[in-house]
């Protein structure tokens, strides 16, 4: 690699590793990786297949994004090297697509229609976690050299670390929101118990029993009934009338 390409590769590593969590957009991040692969690795196209809680993402480099995304979508549905790599975490090199036409006929047909005759896939994995696959496409048949393959894997590895970090942040935020909701619900329920106890002259435990019985008999969430008691939209007297 030339000094210029080495410098650009270093900048790419920084870009992939230093994406602020608050500004993270998965498809944009994957597109950045695909674009840099095309620019730095001398391949004709690149794309990523990344399963996610919101469904699989199919993203290609900007110049041929729709075409590559369609190929990856076909693989996810009918099988192909990218889907296989994303499932197993094993790199797959196909120097000539005609050699796997019997194994993955739909993928080969779509890829050939797009003008590609070879592909090389590396996993996006971190320890035991496989997050997806990075696929490099070529118009001419032939294998990638060892350096290109190693750089592609390194780029995929760095991107994977960023993805794992971002998913961890999302999970923590989701958990924090769930805990906050549970705490808020608990506070409202305690307030409702106190109001029912005072209004109906019941012990707190009996007030809770009335609140729970009303919620169950009316197929309502306990926290919803409690909130209506607290905000005054539900008269506590109705609890004993309903039982």
N, C-alpha and C positions, 0 to 999 in steps of 0.2 A: 504494500500500500504506500502511496505517496505521503509526504509530510502533510499536505493539505487534507487528504482524506483521513489521516490519523487525527488531525486536529478536529475535523468535523465529527468524527466518531466519538471523540472525547466529549464534545459539546452535546452530542446526542445522548450519551450515557447520563450526563448531568440533567438534561431535559426529562428523561425517562424516570430518573430517581428523585427529582425535586419538584413534583407536582403538588401544589398546596391542596390539602384535603378539602377545604371549603370551595375550591374552584374546580374540583375533579368532575369531569364528564367522561364516562366510560368510552363512548364511541369516539369522542375527540381524541382521547388518549390512545386508543387502539389505532386510529387513523394516523396519528403521529408516528407510531412505531412502524406501520406499514409503509408510510412515505419515506422514512429514513432508510428502510431496508432497500427500497428500490434505488434510492439515491446513492447509497454507500456500497451495496453488495453487487451491483452490476446485473441484477435480475430484471426481468421484464415486468413483473407485477408481484404484489405481495398482499396477503390477506390474513385475517385472524378469525378463528372460530372460538368463541368464548361463551360457555354456558354460564347462566346467571340466574338469580332468583326471579328476575323479571322475564326470563326466557333467553334463548341463545342469541348472541350478538354475531352478526356477519359483517365484517368491515374490511374494505380493501383500500389500497392506496388511491389517492385522489384521481389520478388519470384514468383508472379503469375500475373505479369503486363498484359501480352497479354490476358490471360483468363478473368481477371476482366474488362479490356478495352472492350472486346467483349460483355460482359454482359451489361455494361453501354451503349454501342452503340446500342444494341438491345432495351434497355429501351427508349433511346432517340427517336427511330423510332417507336416502338410499344407500349410504355407505361410501367411503372413500378414504384416502390416506389421512386427510385432516381429521375426520371424525375418529378414525382408528387411533391416531396419535393422541387426540384429546381424551380418548377413553383409557388408553394404556400407558401414556407417558413415554412411549418409545419413538425415537426419530424414525422417519420413513423417507427413503430416497427412491424416486422412480425416474431413471434417466431417460426412459422412453415409455410414454403412456400406453403404447400398443401392447406392451408386455403385461399390463394389468387390465386389459379390456374385458376379459372373462370374469375377473374378480369384482371389478366395479364398473359395469357397463354404462350406467347412467352418468356417473361422474366423468368417465373418459369421454363420452359423447359430448357433454356440455363443455368440458375443458377444450376439446379439439375444435368445437364450433367457435370458441373464443380465440383460437389460434395458438393454444399452448400445447406443447408436446412433451414437457418434462416438469417435474415438481419435486420439491424437497421440503419436508415438514419437520419442524423441531417443536418439542413440547414446551409449554409454559408451566413449569412446575417448581415447587419449593418443598424440599424434603418429601413428605408423602402426599402433598396436595398437588393435584393437577388442575390448573385453572383453564386450560385451553390449548390451542395449537397455533403456531405461526407457520404459514405456508408461503413458499417462494415458487413463482411460476417462471418458466422459460419458454420462449418461442421455438428455440432449437433444442433437439434432444442432446443429452449429455449430463454427466454428473457435475456437481459443484466441487470445487477443490476444498481441501481440508481447512484452509484459512477462512474461506468464506463461510463454511459450515460452522466453524468455531465462533466467528464473530456473530453470526445469526443467533446461535445458541446463547451467547453472552448477552445480546440485546434482549432476547426473550426472557432470560433469567432476571435481568435488572427490571424489566417491565413487570414481571411477576411479583417481585418484591414490593413494588409500588401498589399493585393490585391487592395484594394480601394486606398491606398496611391500610389501604382505603377501605377495604371490606371490614377490617377490624374497627376502624373509626365508625363506620356505619352501624355495625353491630352494637358497639358501645352506646352510640346515640339512641338507637332503638331501645336498648335495655334501660337506659336512663329515662326515656319517655314512658316506658311501661311501668317502671318503678314509681315515677312521679304520679302517673295516673292512678296506680293502686293506692298510693299514699293519700291522694286527694279524695278518692272514693271512700277510703277508710275514715277520713276526717268527717266527711259529709254524713256517713252512716252513724258515727258517734253523735254528731249534732242532732240527727233525726231521732235517735234513741232517747236523748235527753228531752227533746221537745214532746215526744209521745208520752214519755214517763210523766212529765209535768202536767200535760193536758188531760191525760186519762187517769192519772193517779195510780200508775202501775210501777212496779219495780223495773229497773233498767233491763233486767234479763227478760221479763215478761213483755216489755215494750219492744225489744228486739224480736221476740217470738211473733208478736203481732205483725211487725213490719215484714218479716220473712214470710209468714203465712199469706199475707196479702199479695206480696210479690209473686209467690209461686202460683197461687190460685188464679192470678191474672196474667200469668206468663210474662212477667216483666223482670227486668234486671233489678236486683236489690238496690244498687247505687242510684238507679233512675227514680225509684220510688222514694228513696231517702232524699234525693235532691229536690223533689217536688214538695216533700214535707217541709224542708228547710226554707225553700223560697216562697212557701205559702200557697202554691197552686193546688195542693192536695190537703184536705182537711184530715187531721189525725183521727177524728171521730169515725171516718169511713172505714178505718181498719177493723174496728170491732163489729161494725154493721155487716162487713163482708164475710166475717168468720162464722 
